[in-house]
Structure formats: C-alpha cells, structure tokens
C-alpha cells in the first residue's frame, strides 16, 4: 500500500513538473505574452459617455479592432499618437463597420470618416481582396473608432470637445 501511495505521489509530481516546465517555456506562453493588454477608460462626447480601449502603443495600434465581430453600443478604441499628424486607417480583418473620429491636440473633433466592414471570402470568390483605406485631410493626435452610425445617432460633429482625454496622458 505504501509503495502504491509513493508511486502515485511520484507520478503526480512528475506530471506537475512537466506541465509547469512546458507551460512556462512553450511557444504558446511566448505568444500569449506578446498579446497587448488593453487598458480601459471613459471619455465623453456631446454628453455621451463612451467606454474606450486604449491603443497607445505601436503594437496595440497595429492590432486595433482587427478580428472583432462586435463592439458594444457605447464602446470604442482610442488611438493615441505621440504627435499630431495625418493618420490613415484601413479595414483589414475588421468585421465591424466603423466611424473614425479624428481629434486634434486641443481635444476637438477635426474630421469624421466612415470605414466599412471588411468582407472577403477568398475561398468563395477566388478574387484578390483589398482593404478599404480612409485618408484624412486634417492633423489629429487621437483617433476614436466607434460603431458605424454612432456619430449620426448622437449628433457628434466636427468642433465637438472631447472630455476625459486629459486624464489619459
């Protein structure tokens, strides 16, 4: 009986050690470590509170809202850039139609663009798929992506002031 218990404990320790070693040293854990953690916060436009995810690093900005199939009604992703500039966006692997709200350093909206959802089924169509790109004409320090139609529904326009950005610096 004692031999059986000692054998069982030994097997469990070996399995635990094996699992611990490979989970901390595997490609999967390396991959998981590379996924950017998205910080959440809130801002307000035209009296509407918006829960935002911050894309404030190059890595987070490259991923953006790619591969998402939904975005809650009053949610968005805020891209924060180091300085004002012209920032083009595209819809590659973005399955949600979006409004892109361009915001200047003074926290005022300078431009609003629409970005359709990305629809491409290479297997079915055998066509080359090209994403749509939006090219703003105004300099912005921030770009807020929200669901398409959000700006129209909430009467958000060029010149509106964004509240809450000052706490994100």
N, C-alpha and C positions, 0 to 999 in steps of 0.2 A: 504494500500500500504506500509506504514512504517513497519507494522508488518511483511509483506512478505519479505521486504529487510532485516530487523533484523534477521528473521528466516533463510534466505539464508546465511547471513554472519556467523551466529552461526554454521550452518551445515558445511560450508566451513572450519571454524576454528577447529571444532571437527575432521573433516576428515584430515586436515593438521597435527594436533597434534597427532592423531592416527598413521598416516603414518610416521611422524618423529620419534615417540617413537619406533615403531616396526622396522623401518629400521636401527636405531642406536643400537637396543638391540636384534636383531634377530640372530639366528644361521647363517643365510646367511651372515650377515655383519661380524660375527666372522670368518666364513670360508674365506671370501674374505680377511680379514686382515692377514690370515695365508699364503696366496699365496705370494711367494717371488717375490720381484721386481727385475727384471734382468737389470743390468747396461750394457750398450753397449759401445764398444770402437773399435779401429782398431789396427791390427798388420800387419806385412809384413814378408812373407817368400819367398825367391828366387825371389824377385821383384814383388810378387803378394800381393795386398792389400786384407786383409780379415776383414770383419766386424764381430766382435765377441760379444757374450753374455757372461758375466762373471758368472761362478758358483764358487763363492769364500766363500760360507758358507756351512755347512753340509746340511742344508735344501735344498739349490739350487742344491747341488751335488746329493742328493738323487732323485730329480725330473729329473734333466738333460734334455735330449731331449725326454723323455717319452711322448707318445701320440701325438707327432708331425707327421704330414703326409707329410710335405715338409720343405725344408731348402733352402734358396736362394743359387745361384751358388757359390758366394764368401763369404759365411757366415759360421760361426761355433760357437761352445760353448767351452770356455776355462775354464777348471777346475784348480783352483789354490789351492795347498795344503800348509800347514804350513811348511812342511819339505820334503826333498826328500825321496822317498820310492818306493816300488812296489805297484802299484795301479791297481787292477783288475777291469775290466768293463764288464757289461753284457747287453744284448739287450732286457730285459723285457719291453714289451709295447713300443718298439722303432720301428716305422714303416718305418724308413729311413735306408737304408744300409749306413754304415759309415766307414771312415778311422779314426783311433785313432792315433794321433801323440804324442809320449811321448817326453817331453822336459826336459832336466836337468836344474839345477840351473844356469849353465853358459849360458843358453839360446840357447843351441844347441840341435838339434834333436838326440835322442839316439835310438829310435825304432819307427817303424810304424806297426800297426796291422789293420786288416780288421774285421769289425763287421757286419754280415749280418742283414737284417731287421728281425724283429720278426714276424713270421707267425704262428698263432694259431687260429683255429676255433673250440673250444671245442664242440659247438653245432653240427657242421657238422661232425667232426671226432670222437668224443667221446674218444679221446686219451688224455693222460696227456701231457701237454705242458711244455717243459723245455727250458728256455732261453739259448742262447749260451754265454759263458764267454770267455774273452780273458785274457791271463795271460802273462804279460810282463816279461822280464828277466833283464831289466835294471832299475835302480833307476831314478825317474823323480820327478820334483817339479810341473810340469804343464802337463796337457793332453788336447790336442785340438782335438775335434771331428768335422769333416767336411764330406761332401758328399763322398760316396764311389767313388773311381777313381780320386778324386781331386789331390792326391799326384802324381799319374802317369801322369795325364794331365799336371800338372805344373812342372814336373820333380823335385819334392821335395824329398829329400833323407836324410838319416842319415848323420849328420855332418852339415847340413844347419843351419845357425844362424837365430834366430827369432828376428826381430826388433820391438820395441814398448812395449816389456814386462816390461822394466824398469819403465815406467810411471804407471804401474798397481799395484805397491807395496803399 
